[in-house]
Structures are given as C-alpha cells and as structure tokens.
C-alpha cells in the first residue's frame, strides 16, 4: 500500500466567503490575489504521486507559493 500526504499552502479558493469580519476578509482576499497558487497546482501534485511506478512511494509533499511565509 502506498500513502502520500500532500500539504497544500495558500491556494486560491473561496475560503474568504465564510469569513464574517470585513477587515480579516479583506486581508485574506488581498493576500490570496497576491500570492495564492491555483488549485491546478495541487491537482498536478496528486497526479504526480499517482503516476509513479508501483515500486515508488512518494511519502510527503508540501506545495505552497514561493512567497508564502
């Protein structure tokens, strides 16, 4: 059995829609527009892990924007 843990960083998503505080929401939206990576980056990472030969185990992958602190 192969198991891969994928830890995504800041991804472009609708997270801000659930934030009630306008100041926090505005800050999240601004940062997302500036540095967040597209969801397709995570999809490509999943595909990479799945496409490996049966005798290759990809343990853990962290995928985040280069600008993320």
N, CA, C and O atoms as a Tripos MOL2 file, in Angstrom:
@<TRIPOS>MOLECULE
protein
  276   275    69     0     0
PROTEIN
NO_CHARGES

@<TRIPOS>ATOM
      1 N           0.8490   -1.1740    0.0000 N.3       1 UNK1
      2 CA          0.0000    0.0000    0.0000 C.3       1 UNK1
      3 C           0.8950    1.2370    0.0000 C.2       1 UNK1
      4 O           1.8640    1.3210    0.7550 O.2       1 UNK1
      5 N           0.5540    2.1860   -0.8530 N.am      2 UNK2
      6 CA          1.2740    3.4570   -0.8980 C.3       2 UNK2
      7 C           0.3970    4.5580   -0.3170 C.2       2 UNK2
      8 O          -0.8040    4.6210   -0.5820 O.2       2 UNK2
      9 N           1.0100    5.4150    0.4710 N.am      3 UNK3
     10 CA          0.2900    6.5330    1.0710 C.3       3 UNK3
     11 C           1.1210    7.7910    0.8640 C.2       3 UNK3
     12 O           2.3110    7.8190    1.1780 O.2       3 UNK3
     13 N           0.4850    8.8290    0.3340 N.am      4 UNK4
     14 CA          1.1610   10.1100    0.1410 C.3       4 UNK4
     15 C           0.3890   11.1910    0.8790 C.2       4 UNK4
     16 O          -0.8180   11.3470    0.6950 O.2       4 UNK4
     17 N           1.0940   11.9240    1.7070 N.am      5 UNK5
     18 CA          0.4960   13.0760    2.3920 C.3       5 UNK5
     19 C           0.8130   14.3330    1.6070 C.2       5 UNK5
     20 O           1.9810   14.6280    1.3580 O.2       5 UNK5
     21 N          -0.2060   15.0750    1.2150 N.am      6 UNK6
     22 CA          0.0000   16.3120    0.4700 C.3       6 UNK6
     23 C          -0.4950   17.4610    1.3350 C.2       6 UNK6
     24 O          -1.6680   17.5250    1.7010 O.2       6 UNK6
     25 N           0.4220   18.3650    1.6520 N.am      7 UNK7
     26 CA          0.1000   19.5200    2.4950 C.3       7 UNK7
     27 C           0.0960   20.7780    1.6270 C.2       7 UNK7
     28 O           1.1550   21.2820    1.2530 O.2       7 UNK7
     29 N          -1.0900   21.2790    1.3110 N.am      8 UNK8
     30 CA         -1.1450   22.4750    0.4630 C.3       8 UNK8
     31 C          -0.9280   23.7390    1.2820 C.2       8 UNK8
     32 O          -1.3370   23.8250    2.4400 O.2       8 UNK8
     33 N          -0.2840   24.7060    0.6680 N.am      9 UNK9
     34 CA         -0.1390   26.0240    1.2740 C.3       9 UNK9
     35 C          -1.3410   26.8740    0.9080 C.2       9 UNK9
     36 O          -2.4700   26.3870    0.8620 O.2       9 UNK9
     37 N          -1.0900   28.1470    0.6500 N.am     10 UNK10
     38 CA         -2.1570   29.0980    0.3540 C.3      10 UNK10
     39 C          -2.6380   28.8920   -1.0840 C.2      10 UNK10
     40 O          -1.9280   29.2100   -2.0380 O.2      10 UNK10
     41 N          -3.8450   28.3580   -1.2230 N.am     11 UNK11
     42 CA         -4.4220   28.0200   -2.5260 C.3      11 UNK11
     43 C          -5.6030   28.9500   -2.8160 C.2      11 UNK11
     44 O          -6.3700   29.2920   -1.9160 O.2      11 UNK11
     45 N          -5.7370   29.3510   -4.0740 N.am     12 UNK12
     46 CA         -6.8800   30.1720   -4.4820 C.3      12 UNK12
     47 C          -8.1510   29.3530   -4.2840 C.2      12 UNK12
     48 O          -8.3550   28.3300   -4.9370 O.2      12 UNK12
     49 N          -8.9900   29.8140   -3.3830 N.am     13 UNK13
     50 CA        -10.2300   29.1000   -3.0710 C.3      13 UNK13
     51 C         -11.2590   30.1210   -2.5810 C.2      13 UNK13
     52 O         -10.9800   31.3180   -2.5110 O.2      13 UNK13
     53 N         -12.4270   29.6360   -2.2510 N.am     14 UNK14
     54 CA        -13.4760   30.5390   -1.7660 C.3      14 UNK14
     55 C         -13.5080   30.6110   -0.2390 C.2      14 UNK14
     56 O         -14.5650   30.8470    0.3460 O.2      14 UNK14
     57 N         -12.3780   30.4130    0.3990 N.am     15 UNK15
     58 CA        -12.2630   30.4690    1.8590 C.3      15 UNK15
     59 C         -12.8100   31.7800    2.4120 C.2      15 UNK15
     60 O         -13.5200   31.7770    3.4180 O.2      15 UNK15
     61 N         -12.4950   32.8790    1.7810 N.am     16 UNK16
     62 CA        -12.8820   34.1950    2.2990 C.3      16 UNK16
     63 C         -14.3970   34.3700    2.3920 C.2      16 UNK16
     64 O         -14.8800   35.1760    3.1880 O.2      16 UNK16
     65 N         -15.1400   33.6280    1.5930 N.am     17 UNK17
     66 CA        -16.6020   33.7570    1.6140 C.3      17 UNK17
     67 C         -17.2040   33.4360    2.9740 C.2      17 UNK17
     68 O         -18.2730   33.9470    3.3060 O.2      17 UNK17
     69 N         -16.5390   32.6030    3.7670 N.am     18 UNK18
     70 CA        -17.0790   32.2010    5.0690 C.3      18 UNK18
     71 C         -16.6130   33.0970    6.2140 C.2      18 UNK18
     72 O         -17.0210   32.8910    7.3570 O.2      18 UNK18
     73 N         -15.7680   34.0850    5.9310 N.am     19 UNK19
     74 CA        -15.2380   34.9650    6.9670 C.3      19 UNK19
     75 C         -16.1990   36.1330    7.1800 C.2      19 UNK19
     76 O         -16.5520   36.8430    6.2380 O.2      19 UNK19
     77 N         -16.6110   36.3170    8.4210 N.am     20 UNK20
     78 CA        -17.6010   37.3590    8.7460 C.3      20 UNK20
     79 C         -16.9630   38.7360    8.9750 C.2      20 UNK20
     80 O         -17.5520   39.7520    8.6060 O.2      20 UNK20
     81 N         -15.7870   38.7820    9.5700 N.am     21 UNK21
     82 CA        -15.1140   40.0400    9.8840 C.3      21 UNK21
     83 C         -14.6100   40.6940    8.5880 C.2      21 UNK21
     84 O         -13.7500   40.1340    7.9090 O.2      21 UNK21
     85 N         -15.1450   41.8770    8.2430 N.am     22 UNK22
     86 CA        -14.7750   42.5180    6.9690 C.3      22 UNK22
     87 C         -13.2760   42.8120    6.8350 C.2      22 UNK22
     88 O         -12.7210   42.6730    5.7450 O.2      22 UNK22
     89 N         -12.6270   43.2070    7.9060 N.am     23 UNK23
     90 CA        -11.2000   43.5220    7.8430 C.3      23 UNK23
     91 C         -10.3710   42.2690    7.5760 C.2      23 UNK23
     92 O          -9.4470   42.2850    6.7630 O.2      23 UNK23
     93 N         -10.7090   41.1950    8.2630 N.am     24 UNK24
     94 CA         -9.9980   39.9250    8.0670 C.3      24 UNK24
     95 C         -10.2630   39.4090    6.6580 C.2      24 UNK24
     96 O          -9.3460   38.9650    5.9680 O.2      24 UNK24
     97 N         -11.5210   39.4710    6.2380 N.am     25 UNK25
     98 CA        -11.8910   39.0040    4.9070 C.3      25 UNK25
     99 C         -11.1190   39.7800    3.8340 C.2      25 UNK25
    100 O         -10.5830   39.1850    2.8990 O.2      25 UNK25
    101 N         -11.0660   41.0910    3.9700 N.am     26 UNK26
    102 CA        -10.3500   41.9230    3.0090 C.3      26 UNK26
    103 C          -8.8670   41.5670    2.9630 C.2      26 UNK26
    104 O          -8.2740   41.5090    1.8860 O.2      26 UNK26
    105 N          -8.2770   41.3330    4.1120 N.am     27 UNK27
    106 CA         -6.8600   40.9690    4.1910 C.3      27 UNK27
    107 C          -6.5830   39.6290    3.5140 C.2      27 UNK27
    108 O          -5.6010   39.4820    2.7870 O.2      27 UNK27
    109 N          -7.4530   38.6620    3.7580 N.am     28 UNK28
    110 CA         -7.2980   37.3300    3.1500 C.3      28 UNK28
    111 C          -7.4410   37.4200    1.6310 C.2      28 UNK28
    112 O          -6.6450   36.8330    0.8970 O.2      28 UNK28
    113 N          -8.4380   38.1420    1.1620 N.am     29 UNK29
    114 CA         -8.6710   38.2810   -0.2790 C.3      29 UNK29
    115 C          -7.4760   38.9630   -0.9430 C.2      29 UNK29
    116 O          -7.0300   38.5330   -2.0070 O.2      29 UNK29
    117 N          -6.9590   40.0160   -0.3250 N.am     30 UNK30
    118 CA         -5.8060   40.7380   -0.8850 C.3      30 UNK30
    119 C          -4.5890   39.8240   -0.9750 C.2      30 UNK30
    120 O          -3.9030   39.7900   -1.9960 O.2      30 UNK30
    121 N          -4.3270   39.0840    0.1020 N.am     31 UNK31
    122 CA         -3.1640   38.1840    0.1070 C.3      31 UNK31
    123 C          -3.3590   37.0530   -0.9020 C.2      31 UNK31
    124 O          -2.4090   36.6520   -1.5740 O.2      31 UNK31
    125 N          -4.5770   36.5400   -1.0120 N.am     32 UNK32
    126 CA         -4.8530   35.4650   -1.9670 C.3      32 UNK32
    127 C          -4.5930   35.9370   -3.3920 C.2      32 UNK32
    128 O          -3.9970   35.2120   -4.1890 O.2      32 UNK32
    129 N          -5.0340   37.1410   -3.7120 N.am     33 UNK33
    130 CA         -4.8190   37.6800   -5.0510 C.3      33 UNK33
    131 C          -3.3320   37.8780   -5.3350 C.2      33 UNK33
    132 O          -2.8920   37.7840   -6.4810 O.2      33 UNK33
    133 N          -2.5720   38.1520   -4.2870 N.am     34 UNK34
    134 CA         -1.1510   38.4420   -4.4480 C.3      34 UNK34
    135 C          -0.2810   37.1910   -4.5470 C.2      34 UNK34
    136 O           0.6220   37.1370   -5.3820 O.2      34 UNK34
    137 N          -0.5420   36.1710   -3.6970 N.am     35 UNK35
    138 CA          0.4120   35.0660   -3.6400 C.3      35 UNK35
    139 C          -0.1530   33.6580   -3.8060 C.2      35 UNK35
    140 O           0.6140   32.7250   -4.0440 O.2      35 UNK35
    141 N          -1.4520   33.4760   -3.6900 N.am     36 UNK36
    142 CA         -2.0120   32.1180   -3.6880 C.3      36 UNK36
    143 C          -1.7590   31.3910   -5.0140 C.2      36 UNK36
    144 O          -1.7430   32.0000   -6.0840 O.2      36 UNK36
    145 N          -1.5640   30.0800   -4.9110 N.am     37 UNK37
    146 CA         -1.3670   29.2600   -6.1060 C.3      37 UNK37
    147 C          -2.7140   28.7070   -6.5800 C.2      37 UNK37
    148 O          -3.6370   28.5650   -5.7780 O.2      37 UNK37
    149 N          -2.8340   28.3960   -7.8590 N.am     38 UNK38
    150 CA         -4.1100   27.8690   -8.3710 C.3      38 UNK38
    151 C          -4.3430   26.4340   -7.9000 C.2      38 UNK38
    152 O          -3.3860   25.7010   -7.6490 O.2      38 UNK38
    153 N          -5.6030   26.0320   -7.7790 N.am     39 UNK39
    154 CA         -5.9230   24.6640   -7.3730 C.3      39 UNK39
    155 C          -5.2980   23.6170   -8.3000 C.2      39 UNK39
    156 O          -5.0250   22.4940   -7.8760 O.2      39 UNK39
    157 N          -5.0750   23.9830   -9.5540 N.am     40 UNK40
    158 CA         -4.4700   23.0460  -10.5060 C.3      40 UNK40
    159 C          -3.0720   22.6060  -10.0650 C.2      40 UNK40
    160 O          -2.6270   21.5160  -10.4220 O.2      40 UNK40
    161 N          -2.3830   23.4400   -9.2980 N.am     41 UNK41
    162 CA         -1.0560   23.0580   -8.7940 C.3      41 UNK41
    163 C          -1.1710   21.8640   -7.8500 C.2      41 UNK41
    164 O          -0.3120   20.9830   -7.8490 O.2      41 UNK41
    165 N          -2.2170   21.8380   -7.0620 N.am     42 UNK42
    166 CA         -2.4320   20.7080   -6.1550 C.3      42 UNK42
    167 C          -2.8450   19.4790   -6.9650 C.2      42 UNK42
    168 O          -2.3970   18.3670   -6.6870 O.2      42 UNK42
    169 N          -3.6960   19.6860   -7.9630 N.am     43 UNK43
    170 CA         -4.1230   18.5680   -8.8210 C.3      43 UNK43
    171 C          -2.9250   17.9300   -9.5190 C.2      43 UNK43
    172 O          -2.8450   16.7050   -9.6180 O.2      43 UNK43
    173 N          -1.9850   18.7610  -10.0080 N.am     44 UNK44
    174 CA         -0.7850   18.2140  -10.6550 C.3      44 UNK44
    175 C           0.0730   17.4270   -9.6680 C.2      44 UNK44
    176 O           0.7040   16.4360  -10.0350 O.2      44 UNK44
    177 N           0.0930   17.8710   -8.4280 N.am     45 UNK45
    178 CA          0.8550   17.1670   -7.3980 C.3      45 UNK45
    179 C           0.2470   15.7940   -7.1170 C.2      45 UNK45
    180 O           0.9680   14.8050   -6.9880 O.2      45 UNK45
    181 N          -1.0680   15.7390   -7.0240 N.am     46 UNK46
    182 CA         -1.7570   14.4590   -6.8250 C.3      46 UNK46
    183 C          -1.4760   13.5370   -7.9990 C.2      46 UNK46
    184 O          -1.1770   12.3580   -7.8110 O.2      46 UNK46
    185 N          -1.5710   14.0700   -9.2080 N.am     47 UNK47
    186 CA         -1.3010   13.2600  -10.4050 C.3      47 UNK47
    187 C           0.1290   12.7360  -10.3930 C.2      47 UNK47
    188 O           0.3680   11.5790  -10.7400 O.2      47 UNK47
    189 N           1.0850   13.5800   -9.9960 N.am     48 UNK48
    190 CA          2.4810   13.1560   -9.9160 C.3      48 UNK48
    191 C           2.6290   11.9440   -8.9940 C.2      48 UNK48
    192 O           3.2680   10.9590   -9.3610 O.2      48 UNK48
    193 N           2.0490   12.0140   -7.8180 N.am     49 UNK49
    194 CA          2.1630   10.9120   -6.8520 C.3      49 UNK49
    195 C           1.5160    9.6370   -7.3930 C.2      49 UNK49
    196 O           2.0790    8.5510   -7.2510 O.2      49 UNK49
    197 N           0.3610    9.7580   -8.0020 N.am     50 UNK50
    198 CA         -0.3600    8.5910   -8.5270 C.3      50 UNK50
    199 C           0.3790    7.9510   -9.7000 C.2      50 UNK50
    200 O           0.3710    6.7300   -9.8530 O.2      50 UNK50
    201 N           1.0180    8.7800  -10.5270 N.am     51 UNK51
    202 CA          1.6590    8.2790  -11.7480 C.3      51 UNK51
    203 C           2.9850    7.5570  -11.5140 C.2      51 UNK51
    204 O           3.5590    7.0110  -12.4560 O.2      51 UNK51
    205 N           3.4720    7.5450  -10.2920 N.am     52 UNK52
    206 CA          4.7510    6.8810  -10.0300 C.3      52 UNK52
    207 C           4.5960    5.3610  -10.1830 C.2      52 UNK52
    208 O           3.5130    4.8160   -9.9710 O.2      52 UNK52
    209 N           5.6840    4.6910  -10.5490 N.am     53 UNK53
    210 CA          5.6310    3.2280  -10.6680 C.3      53 UNK53
    211 C           5.2200    2.5760   -9.3470 C.2      53 UNK53
    212 O           5.3710    3.1700   -8.2790 O.2      53 UNK53
    213 N           4.7080    1.3690   -9.4290 N.am     54 UNK54
    214 CA          4.1970    0.6660   -8.2390 C.3      54 UNK54
    215 C           5.2640    0.4910   -7.1600 C.2      54 UNK54
    216 O           4.9330    0.3740   -5.9810 O.2      54 UNK54
    217 N           6.5290    0.4720   -7.5440 N.am     55 UNK55
    218 CA          7.5850    0.2630   -6.5480 C.3      55 UNK55
    219 C           8.1570    1.5820   -6.0050 C.2      55 UNK55
    220 O           9.1920    1.5820   -5.3400 O.2      55 UNK55
    221 N           7.4820    2.6990   -6.2900 N.am     56 UNK56
    222 CA          7.9100    4.0090   -5.8010 C.3      56 UNK56
    223 C           6.8470    4.5570   -4.8550 C.2      56 UNK56
    224 O           5.6680    4.6360   -5.2000 O.2      56 UNK56
    225 N           7.2880    4.9340   -3.6500 N.am     57 UNK57
    226 CA          6.3850    5.5280   -2.6670 C.3      57 UNK57
    227 C           6.7730    6.9840   -2.4760 C.2      57 UNK57
    228 O           7.9020    7.2760   -2.0820 O.2      57 UNK57
    229 N           5.8600    7.8930   -2.7460 N.am     58 UNK58
    230 CA          6.0830    9.3160   -2.5070 C.3      58 UNK58
    231 C           5.4460    9.6150   -1.1610 C.2      58 UNK58
    232 O           4.2220    9.6350   -1.0350 O.2      58 UNK58
    233 N           6.2880    9.8480   -0.1500 N.am     59 UNK59
    234 CA          5.7860    9.9840    1.2220 C.3      59 UNK59
    235 C           4.9930   11.2430    1.4930 C.2      59 UNK59
    236 O           3.7720   11.1900    1.6420 O.2      59 UNK59
    237 N           5.6670   12.3660    1.5580 N.am     60 UNK60
    238 CA          5.0130   13.6320    1.8970 C.3      60 UNK60
    239 C           5.4490   14.7200    0.9280 C.2      60 UNK60
    240 O           6.6160   14.8070    0.5450 O.2      60 UNK60
    241 N           4.4880   15.5450    0.5410 N.am     61 UNK61
    242 CA          4.7670   16.6600   -0.3610 C.3      61 UNK61
    243 C           4.1250   17.9150    0.2280 C.2      61 UNK61
    244 O           2.9500   17.9130    0.5930 O.2      61 UNK61
    245 N           4.9120   18.9810    0.3130 N.am     62 UNK62
    246 CA          4.3930   20.2870    0.7120 C.3      62 UNK62
    247 C           4.3860   21.1530   -0.5410 C.2      62 UNK62
    248 O           5.4160   21.3360   -1.1900 O.2      62 UNK62
    249 N           3.2080   21.6850   -0.8720 N.am     63 UNK63
    250 CA          3.0550   22.5210   -2.0620 C.3      63 UNK63
    251 C           2.5470   23.8790   -1.5980 C.2      63 UNK63
    252 O           1.4370   24.0010   -1.0800 O.2      63 UNK63
    253 N           3.3800   24.8960   -1.7950 N.am     64 UNK64
    254 CA          2.9640   26.2390   -1.3570 C.3      64 UNK64
    255 C           3.5750   27.2830   -2.2750 C.2      64 UNK64
    256 O           4.5420   27.0110   -2.9860 O.2      64 UNK64
    257 N           3.0020   28.4800   -2.2540 N.am     65 UNK65
    258 CA          3.5620   29.5550   -3.0640 C.3      65 UNK65
    259 C           4.9760   29.8790   -2.5970 C.2      65 UNK65
    260 O           5.2830   29.7770   -1.4090 O.2      65 UNK65
    261 N           5.8250   30.2650   -3.5230 N.am     66 UNK66
    262 CA          7.1900   30.6240   -3.1420 C.3      66 UNK66
    263 C           7.2100   31.8240   -2.2120 C.2      66 UNK66
    264 O           8.1430   31.9740   -1.4230 O.2      66 UNK66
    265 N           6.2070   32.6740   -2.2870 N.am     67 UNK67
    266 CA          6.1510   33.8810   -1.4560 C.3      67 UNK67
    267 C           5.5140   33.6520   -0.0890 C.2      67 UNK67
    268 O           5.4800   34.5740    0.7260 O.2      67 UNK67
    269 N           5.0100   32.4550    0.1840 N.am     68 UNK68
    270 CA          4.3190   32.2160    1.4530 C.3      68 UNK68
    271 C           5.2920   32.2170    2.6170 C.2      68 UNK68
    272 O           6.3410   31.5770    2.5520 O.2      68 UNK68
    273 N           4.9480   32.9380    3.6950 N.am     69 UNK69
    274 CA          5.8090   32.9730    4.8790 C.3      69 UNK69
    275 C           5.6310   31.7300    5.6910 C.2      69 UNK69
    276 O           6.2730   31.5740    6.7300 O.2      69 UNK69
@<TRIPOS>BOND
     1     1     2 1
     2     2     3 1
     3     3     4 2
     4     3     5 am
     5     5     6 1
     6     6     7 1
     7     7     8 2
     8     7     9 am
     9     9    10 1
    10    10    11 1
    11    11    12 2
    12    11    13 am
    13    13    14 1
    14    14    15 1
    15    15    16 2
    16    15    17 am
    17    17    18 1
    18    18    19 1
    19    19    20 2
    20    19    21 am
    21    21    22 1
    22    22    23 1
    23    23    24 2
    24    23    25 am
    25    25    26 1
    26    26    27 1
    27    27    28 2
    28    27    29 am
    29    29    30 1
    30    30    31 1
    31    31    32 2
    32    31    33 am
    33    33    34 1
    34    34    35 1
    35    35    36 2
    36    35    37 am
    37    37    38 1
    38    38    39 1
    39    39    40 2
    40    39    41 am
    41    41    42 1
    42    42    43 1
    43    43    44 2
    44    43    45 am
    45    45    46 1
    46    46    47 1
    47    47    48 2
    48    47    49 am
    49    49    50 1
    50    50    51 1
    51    51    52 2
    52    51    53 am
    53    53    54 1
    54    54    55 1
    55    55    56 2
    56    55    57 am
    57    57    58 1
    58    58    59 1
    59    59    60 2
    60    59    61 am
    61    61    62 1
    62    62    63 1
    63    63    64 2
    64    63    65 am
    65    65    66 1
    66    66    67 1
    67    67    68 2
    68    67    69 am
    69    69    70 1
    70    70    71 1
    71    71    72 2
    72    71    73 am
    73    73    74 1
    74    74    75 1
    75    75    76 2
    76    75    77 am
    77    77    78 1
    78    78    79 1
    79    79    80 2
    80    79    81 am
    81    81    82 1
    82    82    83 1
    83    83    84 2
    84    83    85 am
    85    85    86 1
    86    86    87 1
    87    87    88 2
    88    87    89 am
    89    89    90 1
    90    90    91 1
    91    91    92 2
    92    91    93 am
    93    93    94 1
    94    94    95 1
    95    95    96 2
    96    95    97 am
    97    97    98 1
    98    98    99 1
    99    99   100 2
   100    99   101 am
   101   101   102 1
   102   102   103 1
   103   103   104 2
   104   103   105 am
   105   105   106 1
   106   106   107 1
   107   107   108 2
   108   107   109 am
   109   109   110 1
   110   110   111 1
   111   111   112 2
   112   111   113 am
   113   113   114 1
   114   114   115 1
   115   115   116 2
   116   115   117 am
   117   117   118 1
   118   118   119 1
   119   119   120 2
   120   119   121 am
   121   121   122 1
   122   122   123 1
   123   123   124 2
   124   123   125 am
   125   125   126 1
   126   126   127 1
   127   127   128 2
   128   127   129 am
   129   129   130 1
   130   130   131 1
   131   131   132 2
   132   131   133 am
   133   133   134 1
   134   134   135 1
   135   135   136 2
   136   135   137 am
   137   137   138 1
   138   138   139 1
   139   139   140 2
   140   139   141 am
   141   141   142 1
   142   142   143 1
   143   143   144 2
   144   143   145 am
   145   145   146 1
   146   146   147 1
   147   147   148 2
   148   147   149 am
   149   149   150 1
   150   150   151 1
   151   151   152 2
   152   151   153 am
   153   153   154 1
   154   154   155 1
   155   155   156 2
   156   155   157 am
   157   157   158 1
   158   158   159 1
   159   159   160 2
   160   159   161 am
   161   161   162 1
   162   162   163 1
   163   163   164 2
   164   163   165 am
   165   165   166 1
   166   166   167 1
   167   167   168 2
   168   167   169 am
   169   169   170 1
   170   170   171 1
   171   171   172 2
   172   171   173 am
   173   173   174 1
   174   174   175 1
   175   175   176 2
   176   175   177 am
   177   177   178 1
   178   178   179 1
   179   179   180 2
   180   179   181 am
   181   181   182 1
   182   182   183 1
   183   183   184 2
   184   183   185 am
   185   185   186 1
   186   186   187 1
   187   187   188 2
   188   187   189 am
   189   189   190 1
   190   190   191 1
   191   191   192 2
   192   191   193 am
   193   193   194 1
   194   194   195 1
   195   195   196 2
   196   195   197 am
   197   197   198 1
   198   198   199 1
   199   199   200 2
   200   199   201 am
   201   201   202 1
   202   202   203 1
   203   203   204 2
   204   203   205 am
   205   205   206 1
   206   206   207 1
   207   207   208 2
   208   207   209 am
   209   209   210 1
   210   210   211 1
   211   211   212 2
   212   211   213 am
   213   213   214 1
   214   214   215 1
   215   215   216 2
   216   215   217 am
   217   217   218 1
   218   218   219 1
   219   219   220 2
   220   219   221 am
   221   221   222 1
   222   222   223 1
   223   223   224 2
   224   223   225 am
   225   225   226 1
   226   226   227 1
   227   227   228 2
   228   227   229 am
   229   229   230 1
   230   230   231 1
   231   231   232 2
   232   231   233 am
   233   233   234 1
   234   234   235 1
   235   235   236 2
   236   235   237 am
   237   237   238 1
   238   238   239 1
   239   239   240 2
   240   239   241 am
   241   241   242 1
   242   242   243 1
   243   243   244 2
   244   243   245 am
   245   245   246 1
   246   246   247 1
   247   247   248 2
   248   247   249 am
   249   249   250 1
   250   250   251 1
   251   251   252 2
   252   251   253 am
   253   253   254 1
   254   254   255 1
   255   255   256 2
   256   255   257 am
   257   257   258 1
   258   258   259 1
   259   259   260 2
   260   259   261 am
   261   261   262 1
   262   262   263 1
   263   263   264 2
   264   263   265 am
   265   265   266 1
   266   266   267 1
   267   267   268 2
   268   267   269 am
   269   269   270 1
   270   270   271 1
   271   271   272 2
   272   271   273 am
   273   273   274 1
   274   274   275 1
   275   275   276 2
@<TRIPOS>SUBSTRUCTURE
     1 UNK1         2 RESIDUE 1 A UNK
     2 UNK2         6 RESIDUE 1 A UNK
     3 UNK3        10 RESIDUE 1 A UNK
     4 UNK4        14 RESIDUE 1 A UNK
     5 UNK5        18 RESIDUE 1 A UNK
     6 UNK6        22 RESIDUE 1 A UNK
     7 UNK7        26 RESIDUE 1 A UNK
     8 UNK8        30 RESIDUE 1 A UNK
     9 UNK9        34 RESIDUE 1 A UNK
    10 UNK10       38 RESIDUE 1 A UNK
    11 UNK11       42 RESIDUE 1 A UNK
    12 UNK12       46 RESIDUE 1 A UNK
    13 UNK13       50 RESIDUE 1 A UNK
    14 UNK14       54 RESIDUE 1 A UNK
    15 UNK15       58 RESIDUE 1 A UNK
    16 UNK16       62 RESIDUE 1 A UNK
    17 UNK17       66 RESIDUE 1 A UNK
    18 UNK18       70 RESIDUE 1 A UNK
    19 UNK19       74 RESIDUE 1 A UNK
    20 UNK20       78 RESIDUE 1 A UNK
    21 UNK21       82 RESIDUE 1 A UNK
    22 UNK22       86 RESIDUE 1 A UNK
    23 UNK23       90 RESIDUE 1 A UNK
    24 UNK24       94 RESIDUE 1 A UNK
    25 UNK25       98 RESIDUE 1 A UNK
    26 UNK26      102 RESIDUE 1 A UNK
    27 UNK27      106 RESIDUE 1 A UNK
    28 UNK28      110 RESIDUE 1 A UNK
    29 UNK29      114 RESIDUE 1 A UNK
    30 UNK30      118 RESIDUE 1 A UNK
    31 UNK31      122 RESIDUE 1 A UNK
    32 UNK32      126 RESIDUE 1 A UNK
    33 UNK33      130 RESIDUE 1 A UNK
    34 UNK34      134 RESIDUE 1 A UNK
    35 UNK35      138 RESIDUE 1 A UNK
    36 UNK36      142 RESIDUE 1 A UNK
    37 UNK37      146 RESIDUE 1 A UNK
    38 UNK38      150 RESIDUE 1 A UNK
    39 UNK39      154 RESIDUE 1 A UNK
    40 UNK40      158 RESIDUE 1 A UNK
    41 UNK41      162 RESIDUE 1 A UNK
    42 UNK42      166 RESIDUE 1 A UNK
    43 UNK43      170 RESIDUE 1 A UNK
    44 UNK44      174 RESIDUE 1 A UNK
    45 UNK45      178 RESIDUE 1 A UNK
    46 UNK46      182 RESIDUE 1 A UNK
    47 UNK47      186 RESIDUE 1 A UNK
    48 UNK48      190 RESIDUE 1 A UNK
    49 UNK49      194 RESIDUE 1 A UNK
    50 UNK50      198 RESIDUE 1 A UNK
    51 UNK51      202 RESIDUE 1 A UNK
    52 UNK52      206 RESIDUE 1 A UNK
    53 UNK53      210 RESIDUE 1 A UNK
    54 UNK54      214 RESIDUE 1 A UNK
    55 UNK55      218 RESIDUE 1 A UNK
    56 UNK56      222 RESIDUE 1 A UNK
    57 UNK57      226 RESIDUE 1 A UNK
    58 UNK58      230 RESIDUE 1 A UNK
    59 UNK59      234 RESIDUE 1 A UNK
    60 UNK60      238 RESIDUE 1 A UNK
    61 UNK61      242 RESIDUE 1 A UNK
    62 UNK62      246 RESIDUE 1 A UNK
    63 UNK63      250 RESIDUE 1 A UNK
    64 UNK64      254 RESIDUE 1 A UNK
    65 UNK65      258 RESIDUE 1 A UNK
    66 UNK66      262 RESIDUE 1 A UNK
    67 UNK67      266 RESIDUE 1 A UNK
    68 UNK68      270 RESIDUE 1 A UNK
    69 UNK69      274 RESIDUE 1 A UNK
